[in-house]
């Protein structure tokens, strides 16, 4: 009986550990928010951060790609949370050429690297201090796909009886896929 209990506890704990998502990129500790670095960039210079968010703009240079990112909180896997709340903006400098058609506005990006400075750039007429991260590693996340209900989709459809067993005229059970970006 004791062995059965031990095996049950062991397998359930292994199953629980397998379900937890692990970070795709290293998580810097401490990991100051963008706003804290904007206020006092000198105190955070050469500090490692793990930041992510939605790409706003991508510019290629001779040997680097500069990406302006709208910062968002990250999940435990380091993917940006899908929200309209921002933690500020930052510039990620990636080594080499990264195609602006792929690294385009609306895509999600997470970077791990060092804060090297702040740069002043304008957002309309407003002058904004962008913390600049020289990325050692980065991850461009796949496009999120949303399932949109077809107008004929019946939420009360019972898969055990199939689509033909239904007292209602909604026989077309279909969900369409739509890219978020």
NUDRENMAR-465425 format. One line per 4 residues: number of its first residue (from 1); their letters; for each residue x, y, z of C-alpha. Coordinates in nm, 4 decimals, decimal comma. Example, Ala and Ser with C-alpha at 12.3 -4.5 7.8 and 13.67 -1.06 7.14 Angstrom:
<sites>
1	AS	1,2300:-0,4500:0,7800; 1,3670:-0,1060:0,7140
</sites>
This chain:
<sites>
1	XXXX	0,0000:0,0000:0,0000; 0,2851:0,2335:0,0855; 0,4491:0,1686:-0,2523; 0,1260:0,2458:-0,4386
5	XXXX	0,0890:0,5752:-0,2519; 0,4509:0,6651:-0,3223; 0,4106:0,5863:-0,6933; 0,0887:0,7888:-0,7100
9	XXXX	0,2546:1,0909:-0,5480; 0,5606:1,0573:-0,7708; 0,3671:1,0304:-1,0980; 0,1304:1,3138:-1,0090
13	XXXX	0,4213:1,5438:-0,9177; 0,5999:1,4560:-1,2429; 0,2828:1,5271:-1,4395; 0,2441:1,8612:-1,2613
17	XXXX	0,6055:1,9572:-1,3351; 0,5617:1,8647:-1,7017; 0,2615:2,0983:-1,7312; 0,4502:2,4046:-1,6114
21	XXXX	0,5893:2,6231:-1,8854; 0,9564:2,6968:-1,8709; 1,1090:3,0199:-2,0015; 1,2232:3,0321:-2,3629
25	XXXX	1,4886:3,2915:-2,2750; 1,6855:3,3392:-1,9531; 1,5075:3,5604:-1,7017; 1,7350:3,8344:-1,5692
29	XXXX	1,7412:3,8913:-1,1940; 1,6847:4,1625:-1,0972; 1,4733:4,2571:-1,3977; 1,3835:4,6274:-1,3647
33	XXXX	1,0797:4,7572:-1,5551; 1,1234:4,9909:-1,8516; 0,9911:5,2900:-1,6529; 1,2577:5,2458:-1,3817
37	XXXX	1,5350:5,2418:-1,6426; 1,3895:5,5532:-1,8106; 1,4018:5,7423:-1,4812; 1,7610:5,6490:-1,3979
41	XXXX	1,9426:5,4925:-1,6907; 2,2903:5,5369:-1,5414; 2,2030:5,3180:-1,2414; 2,0978:5,0317:-1,4737
45	XXXX	2,3696:5,0601:-1,7394; 2,5264:4,7224:-1,8323; 2,2526:4,5415:-1,6374; 2,0873:4,2397:-1,7996
49	XXXX	1,7130:4,2482:-1,8610; 1,4496:4,0211:-2,0122; 1,1901:4,2407:-2,1797; 0,9263:4,1766:-2,4382
53	XXXX	0,6300:4,3235:-2,6128; 0,4799:4,4133:-2,9473; 0,6969:4,5387:-3,2336; 0,6132:4,8942:-3,3400
57	XXXX	0,8879:4,9589:-3,5950; 1,1877:4,7784:-3,7471; 1,4838:4,9549:-3,9083; 1,7784:4,7763:-4,0601
61	XXXX	2,1288:4,9202:-4,0409; 2,4599:4,8053:-4,1859; 2,5291:4,5311:-3,9322; 2,2375:4,5604:-3,6879
65	XXXX	1,8613:4,5674:-3,6786; 1,6948:4,8217:-3,4521; 1,3474:4,7344:-3,3294; 1,1188:4,9646:-3,1312
69	XXXX	0,9049:4,7572:-2,8938; 0,5963:4,8462:-2,6912; 0,6836:4,6743:-2,3646; 0,4387:4,4353:-2,1965
73	XXXX	0,4525:4,2079:-1,8937; 0,5784:3,8563:-1,9655; 0,4322:3,5157:-1,8868; 0,6377:3,2462:-1,7133
77	XXXX	0,7485:3,1284:-2,0594; 0,8693:3,4879:-2,1315; 0,5984:3,5500:-2,3937; 0,4387:3,8970:-2,3797
81	XXXX	0,0917:3,9009:-2,2262; -0,1852:3,9896:-2,4680; -0,3119:4,3179:-2,3213; -0,3526:4,6822:-2,4090
85	XXXX	-0,1536:4,7907:-2,1020; 0,2032:4,8950:-2,1697; 0,5080:4,9322:-1,9481; 0,6681:5,1812:-2,1843
89	XXXX	0,8799:5,1518:-2,4968; 1,2330:5,0343:-2,5572; 1,4730:4,9774:-2,8446; 1,6170:4,6321:-2,9039
93	XXXX	1,9364:4,6180:-3,1087; 1,9837:4,2766:-3,2697; 2,3075:4,1697:-3,4372; 2,2853:4,1134:-3,8124
97	XXXX	2,0042:4,1554:-4,0616; 1,6510:4,0643:-3,9572; 1,3927:4,1108:-4,2318; 1,1416:4,3895:-4,1550
101	XXXX	0,8782:4,1899:-4,3449; 0,9090:3,9172:-4,0786; 0,9892:4,1378:-3,7787; 0,6932:4,3586:-3,8635
105	XXXX	0,4586:4,5779:-3,6657; 0,2289:4,3771:-3,4407; 0,4531:4,0716:-3,3946; 0,5627:3,9750:-3,0438
109	XXXX	0,9305:3,9785:-2,9484; 1,1194:3,8973:-2,6293; 1,4841:3,9935:-2,5812; 1,7549:3,9126:-2,3277
113	XXXX	2,0480:4,1507:-2,3168; 2,2286:4,4459:-2,1603; 2,1023:4,7988:-2,1189; 2,3581:5,0169:-2,2961
117	XXXX	2,2042:5,3667:-2,2930; 1,8883:5,5705:-2,3500; 1,8042:5,7449:-2,6768; 1,5712:6,0384:-2,7280
121	XXXX	1,3273:5,9999:-3,0165; 1,0007:6,1689:-3,0964; 0,6555:6,0135:-3,0822; 0,4650:6,2785:-3,2740
125	XXXX	0,5700:6,6003:-3,1019; 0,6540:6,4293:-2,7720; 1,0206:6,3580:-2,6964; 1,0560:6,0119:-2,5448
129	XXXX	1,3540:5,8459:-2,3690; 1,3962:5,4938:-2,5042; 1,6090:5,2505:-2,3025; 1,8321:5,0643:-2,5488
133	XXXX	1,8957:4,6919:-2,5012; 2,1765:4,5222:-2,6881; 2,0176:4,1811:-2,7283; 2,2319:3,8726:-2,6810
137	XXXX	1,9352:3,6454:-2,7408; 1,5881:3,7074:-2,8743; 1,2739:3,5155:-2,9615; 1,0166:3,6171:-3,2235
141	XXXX	0,6904:3,4511:-3,1188; 0,4589:3,2771:-3,3660; 0,1513:3,4721:-3,4693; -0,1385:3,4120:-3,2315
145	XXXX	-0,4416:3,2506:-3,3922; -0,7915:3,3293:-3,2721; -1,0840:3,1020:-3,3297; -1,3873:3,2921:-3,4443
149	XXXX	-1,7241:3,1290:-3,4329; -1,8921:3,0715:-3,7616; -2,2404:3,2291:-3,7621; -2,3859:2,8783:-3,8052
153	XXXX	-2,1798:2,7256:-3,5264; -2,3952:2,5696:-3,2572; -2,2360:2,5735:-2,9108; -2,4819:2,3028:-2,7943
157	XXXX	-2,3579:2,0564:-3,0560; -2,3044:1,7175:-2,8997; -2,0085:1,5325:-3,0570; -2,1332:1,1983:-2,9225
161	XXXX	-2,4342:1,1987:-3,1541; -2,2698:1,3701:-3,4488; -2,3866:1,6627:-3,6600; -2,6900:1,4766:-3,7990
165	XXXX	-2,8621:1,4229:-3,4680; -3,0005:1,7660:-3,3982; -3,3511:1,8993:-3,3676; -3,2362:2,2421:-3,4907
169	XXXX	-3,1540:2,3499:-3,8496; -2,7920:2,4353:-3,7660; -2,6107:2,1497:-3,9362; -2,2987:2,3388:-4,0332
173	XXXX	-2,0489:2,3062:-3,7470; -1,7393:2,4981:-3,8379; -1,4865:2,7274:-3,6744; -1,2724:2,9565:-3,8805
177	XXXX	-0,9168:3,0605:-3,7995; -0,8028:3,4191:-3,8102; -0,4573:3,5614:-3,7528; -0,4478:3,8313:-3,4908
181	X	-0,2002:4,0485:-3,6806
</sites>
